[in-house]
Amino acid sequence: MTVAAPPRNPPLAATGAPRRARLTLWLLLVVGAYLAIAWAVGGQDTLASAGRIGVRWIVLGAALTTLNFALRALRWHFVLRATGAVVPPLQGSAIYLAGIGLSLTPGKLGETVRSAFLVRHGVAVGTSLAAFVVDRISDVHAVLLIALVATAAHAGWSDPAVARWAWLLVVVVLAPIALGVLARTGWWPRLVAPLAGRPRLQRAAQWLLRAGDDFPRLWRPAIALPSIILSLLAYGLQAATFAGMVAQVAPGLSPWVAASIFASATLAGAASFIPGGIGAMEIALVVMLSAHGVQTANALAAALCLRAVTFWFGLLLGAGGLAVAGRARHG
């Protein structure tokens, strides 16, 4: 009697549990290190300051974060519809949150998992990558606008810092336009050609070529402007959360200053290229608050409470989205 050879690749059901276990272990290690460092730096004084912020602001912050992600999921659905993709809104929202749920994983898996889920709905990987770029660029525009308006509201439009933010915003506005022009010309295929010449990278080259075709038609005023407005509303909620928390421990600090600090720290976290900006954003928040006379314990408490209700709570929402998207994919 012949015995069938075992499958070369184990089924997803067999490999899912070990992968989830590794992911859970990684997250636990990161959270443990994060809390240990926070306690070593701030200790009892920071805990007391966090108590002044109170449960009310933690609950309100979590509610505003939920609304934040609802707005961003709505933007994601809007951009996907602009590509011609037909993804049910609830599944599309779950897929968007799935990327958030993996934003702390090694290798930046959160940036690619959406494409893997969307393939099931007939969305080409290159198309979803173009949508992801629109998503990220919209966020950068929104955060820069918050920094610009908040700084001007506090210091006046003649302040040199306002001019610096304005110039940076101009650069960011022009960058995707230049990228769209590049994608329309023959330069983009030439840039991607070296990848196509390598067998292991041929598929990636195809994705990039498709993304180059799709990005110009996505980044046009009819799509870009609503995307930026939704991003502005979403990040405005986070800035308001931070300003409210800071007001509990440093009532003398202007909410506009707090909003400007939030925007600057968000950009610093993104520029660090650390997944989730973990550590980099907290340090930026504390340093800038301290520069405005806020005591270190109070500054650290505000930074940790903000990240608890935005980043860490966001990971929980993302884990829920990942579970829903995964069931839809394998169901």
Helices and strands as residue ranges (DSSP letters): H 12-82, H 89-101, G 106-111, H 113-118, G 119-121, H 125-155, H 160-184, H 187-196, G 199-201, H 202-218, H 221-249, H 255-271, G 275-277, H 280-291, H 296-307, I 308-312, H 313-330
